[in-house]
Amino acid sequence: MTAAIYLVKGREKSVKRKHPWIFSRGISKVEGEPALGETVDVFTHDGKWLAKAAYSPASQIRARIWSFEKEEINKAFLLSVSTTLSFFVKTLLSVTVLLVTALSRQSQTVCQV
């Protein structure tokens, strides 16, 4: 059985707005004995499922959400996230290079005037 955390009443609002962190003061109950980095199910105070998260027992940020979908957190999931992140970073770097090049050309034009 997967370990689970239950949130203090009202603390589910940030999770429902897709905030990825759950702070220690927002947890009312921990089921099981999740180890550092173990995936836990996240529930509201009254047992409604919200997310899957990586548990961190000694941190103020007690859980970091992996997914807001009921999907297995496995190698395929991590590869998918990695691929998406890699694509995003490459795209961001390309746009940054284009912007720096454009600004550089613009400043050269201004300096020549």
C-alpha positions, 0 to 999 in steps of 0.5 A: 500500500502506498503511504499517504498524507492528509491535509489540514482542513483548508490547506487543499486550496493551494494544491487545487490551484496546482501549487507544487509544495505542501508544507509541514504545518499543512499536514494533519496525518501521515499513513505509513512510514514514508522514507525520504523521496518516497511517493505518497498519495495526497488527500484532503482532510476528508479523504478526497484524493488530490495528487502524488508527491515525493515525501521529505520527512525532515523538510519544512516543504514536506511534500513536493507534488509529482503529478495532479493525475492518478498515474504511476510515478515510475521510470517512464513518468520520469523520462517523460518529465525529463524529455519535456523539461529538456525541450523547454530548456532548449527552447528557452535557450534558443529564444534567449540567444535570439533576443540577445542577438537582436538587442546586440544589433539594436544597440550597435545601430543606436551607437552608430547614429 
